Amino acid sequence: MKIKIFNREICVCALLATNSICAKSSAEMEKTMTIPQISVFLENKAGQLADITRILSENQVNMRALNIAETADYGVLRLIVDDAAKASAILLEQGFILTMTPVVGVAVPDTPGGLSKVLGVISDAGMDVEYMYSVFGQKDGQACMIFRVSDTDGLAEVLDKAGIGTMTGEDLGLH
């Protein structure tokens, strides 16, 4: 299905298929350290977020992380859920506009300076963080942050060389 968003024609696909916004398929994301993120475009009106969380809840989709970015006219809800294919299909059926984006989950030491160390490694590699947000809960004393960068594979490699772990979808309880 093709739609126009902000004067750009994009392909919206229900099941993590390749589209012009998400350059990686679900199978490709599983081979790398990327995690599928759903970005839902919302009107700035009361009840939009409540509708999405209700729909996901009714369909037994569990949210692992969320972030909201907004302007005066619209908002973008970024979601990490336990079953991205199921959630995206359901939201598309309900008329929401969404895209899929590969992101990287990073294990950040839950200590003072933990995030600073990670950001320093990324900066030293000359990578720009487009945005980041945290995941609900912790694993083994590590906080998990979601990072969006232009080169997700490169980020995973840089972090690995620096001894900083990345999180897989399995680590976050994703299907």
Secondary structure, DSSP 8 states (H G I E B T S, - for coil): -EEEETTEEEE--SSS---SS--S-HHHHHHTTEEEEEEEEEESSTTHHHHHHHHHHHTT--EEEEEEEE-SSEEEEEEEES-HHHHHHHHHHTT-EEEEEEEEEEEEESSTTHHHHHHHHHHHTT----EEEEEEEEETTEEEEEEE-S-HHHHHHHHHHTT--EE-TTTTT--
